[in-house]
Amino acid sequence: MKVGIIRCQQTEDMCAGMKDFLAAAAGKDAFAVAVPVEIMAFVSCGGCPGKRAVARAKWMQERGAEIIYLASCIKNGRPIGMPCPHHQVMYDAIVKKLEGAIPVVDWTHS
């Protein structure tokens, strides 16, 4: 299944997304519903307050993504130790923009 992942821009300098890629490759954690997983895009939210997340989710959907994931760094705040204060608003806006055409999952790995 083709998936697109949106990550926190604040974590880009500290995290290469390795746990996201490992979980996807193994079909573990949130990716268990998307096996086999093909990551077709791995992008940032665009910076606070997630200013490009909605457009990027729509862009991925238009190019074949079947599920959009918000990386665990957004909801859980790792590795910077601070969850995104805009997480729920960003998630809700993406769900609304995609109009239920594809699922949006708000985590990737534990």
C-alpha positions in Angstrom: 0.0 0.0 0.0 1.3 3.4 -0.9 1.8 5.7 2.1 2.8 9.3 2.7 4.3 10.4 5.9 4.3 13.9 7.3 6.8 14.6 10.0 7.6 17.5 12.3 9.9 20.0 10.7 11.5 20.8 14.1 12.9 17.3 14.3 14.5 17.1 10.9 18.0 18.0 12.1 17.9 15.3 14.9 15.9 12.5 13.3 16.3 10.8 9.9 13.0 9.0 10.3 14.7 5.6 10.9 12.1 4.3 13.3 9.4 5.2 10.8 11.1 3.4 7.9 11.9 0.3 10.1 8.3 0.0 11.3 7.0 0.4 7.8 9.4 -2.2 6.3 8.5 -4.6 9.1 4.7 -3.9 8.8 4.7 -3.1 12.5 3.0 -0.5 14.8 0.7 1.8 12.8 1.8 0.3 9.5 0.3 -3.1 10.3 -2.9 -2.0 8.4 -0.9 -1.1 5.3 1.1 -4.2 4.5 3.0 -4.4 2.2 4.1 -0.8 2.7 5.5 1.4 0.0 6.6 4.8 1.3 6.0 7.2 -1.6 6.7 10.4 0.2 8.3 11.6 3.5 7.9 15.3 4.0 7.8 17.8 6.8 4.7 19.7 8.1 6.3 22.9 6.8 6.9 24.3 10.2 4.6 25.6 12.9 1.7 25.6 13.0 1.8 22.8 10.4 1.4 25.4 7.7 2.0 23.1 4.8 0.7 19.8 6.1 -2.7 20.0 4.6 -1.5 20.9 1.1 1.2 18.2 1.3 -1.3 15.6 2.4 -3.6 16.5 -0.6 -0.6 16.5 -2.9 0.4 13.0 -1.8 -3.2 11.7 -2.1 -3.4 13.1 -5.7 -0.2 11.3 -6.6 -1.4 7.9 -5.3 -1.0 7.7 -1.5 -3.6 5.4 -0.1 -2.9 6.4 3.6 -1.4 9.5 5.1 0.5 9.2 8.4 1.5 11.9 10.8 4.8 10.7 12.2 5.0 9.9 15.9 7.2 12.9 16.4 4.2 15.2 15.9 1.9 13.5 18.5 4.6 12.3 20.9 7.3 15.0 20.6 10.3 12.7 20.2 13.2 13.4 20.0 12.8 17.0 21.0 10.6 16.2 24.1 7.7 18.4 23.1 4.6 17.2 21.3 3.2 19.5 18.6 0.7 21.9 20.1 -1.0 22.0 16.7 -1.3 18.2 16.3 -5.1 17.9 16.6 -5.9 21.0 14.5 -3.5 19.7 11.8 -4.9 16.2 11.9 -8.5 17.5 11.7 -7.7 19.9 8.8 -6.1 17.0 6.8 -9.0 14.7 7.4 -11.4 17.5 6.3 -9.4 18.3 3.2 -9.2 14.7 2.1 -12.9 14.3 2.6 -12.6 10.7 3.8 -11.1 9.6 0.5 -8.2 7.9 2.3 -7.4 7.2 6.0 -5.2 9.6 8.0 -3.3 7.9 10.9 -1.8 10.1 13.6 1.2 8.0 14.6 3.7 5.7 13.0 5.7 3.8 15.7 5.9 3.3 19.4 
